[in-house]
Amino acid sequence: MRCPFCQNEDTQVKDSRPSEDRAAIRRRRYCPACGARFTTFERVQLRELTIVKKSGRKVPFERNKLERSLDIALRKRPVDPEQVERMVNGIVRRLESMGESEVQSEQVGRLIMEGLESLDQVAYVRYASVYRNFREASDFEKFLGKMTGPEDEYRED
């Protein structure tokens, strides 16, 4: 493992243990060249996934991109980081277990939407506004109308 500070390729593992959700191995590393300490995570990867964008362009799947998009949607929301990590692990497992090495970006978006809908409604709407490309306030109104359903539209408070 290369040191992120000095780029030395000869680093040493000082401690290894399972991550909190047991989905990865957490390794504390030490660089003898510069003395820096850093942490790495090792995960099982069942297959190499490629994401096929709407344009047809193909890019490698990056777990970090998935995590970043969820972080943005969940910013300042009262959601436990462990729940988010479980959601990410679940999405990745579902993608890997589909049996296909190429996955449509829309499919990833739908899985994220499903997870956010049950996790946090505000984050769900935030993500949907980007994923579904809302352009006007009326787009939000239509989406929220579908979320609440017709039975809630006529409810008196």
N, C-alpha and C positions, 0 to 999 in steps of 0.2 A: 504494500500500500504506500503510495507516494504521500509525503508530508505536504499538507496544504500551505505551509508557511515557507519552507525553503526548497521544496520540490525534491528532496532527498528520497530515493526509492527504497532505502533500507530502514524501515521503521519496525518497532518491536511491539508486540501485543503484551500489555501488562495485566489485563484483566478481561475475562469474557463471562458474560451471563445472559440469560434470556431477557428479552425486553418485557415490559409489564404485561403486554397482551400475549406474550409467548409466540408471536408471529415472526420474530427476528432475533438475532444474536447481537447483543450490544458489546462492542469491544473498545476498551480504553487503550490507546496507543501512545507510544513515546518515540520521539525522533532523537537518536543519539547525536545527529549532526548539529541541530540547533537547540535541542532541549525542550521543544514544544510538546505539549500533550493535546490529544484530540480524540474524539469518539467517532467510531464508524458503526454502521448497522449492516448486518448481513441478512438477506431475505432469500427464501426459496423462490425461484422463478421457474414456473412450469414450462413456459414457452416464450419466445420472442414475439411480442405483439407489434403490429403496425397499424396505425390509425389512418383510415382513408378519409380525407377531408371532403367537403361538399364539392370543391373544385376538381377532385380526383387526385390531388397531390397526396403522396404517402409519406408519413413521418413516423419515426419510432415512438412507441408509447413511452411516456415519461410519468412515473408515479408522482414526481415532484410537481408537475403541471396540474395534476388532479388535486393534490393537496393545496396548491396555491389558489386555485379557483374556489375551493371550499373555504379557505381562509378569508378570501375577499367577501364571499357571500355571508359568512358567519361573523364578520368583524363586529365587535362590540355586542355580540349576542351571548346570552347566558347558557352556553353549551359546553359541556365537559369535553376537554380535548381527547379523553379516552373514547368517548362516543364517536368523535370524528375519526379517530384512528381505526376503530372497528368498522365504521362505514367505508373508509378507504380500502381496508383489507377485504371487506365483503365485495366491493365493486371489482377490485383487481382479481379476486378469486373467480367471480362470475365471468369476467372477460376471458381469463385463462382457461376456464372449464368449458367454454363454448365450443372448443375444438377447432376454431378458425384462427389462423395467424394474422388475418387482416380483419379489422373491425371498423365499421362505419362510425364516424364521429358522432352522428345522431344517436347511435346506440349508447355510446358513453354518456352523452347528454341526458338521455332518458333515464339511465341508471342513477345518475346524480340527482335528477329531479325526483325520482322515487324515494331516494334516501333522504333528501332534504325535506320533502313533504312530511315525512313522519318525524323528522328531527326538530325542525324549527320553521314555522310558517313564514316568518319575515325573511329568513335566508332563502327559503323556497321562492318567494316572489322576487327577491333580488336576483337570484340566479336565472329565473325565468325571463326577467327583463332583458338580460344579455343574450341568453340562449335562444330566445324567440324573437330577439331584435325589436323590442318595443320602440316605437318612434314618437308616440304621443301619449298624453295622459289617458286618452280613450282606450289605448291598448291595455293599460293597467286595469281600467274599469271592467273591460270585457273579461280579462283573466281572473280578476277577483270575483266577478259574477259567477264564473264557472266553478271557482273554488268553493264558494258558499252554497251554490246550488239554488234552484228555483224555489225550494221550500223556505229558504231563509230570506228571500227578497221581500216577502210581504209580512215578515214578523214585525210586531210592534214592540218597542222597547219601553 
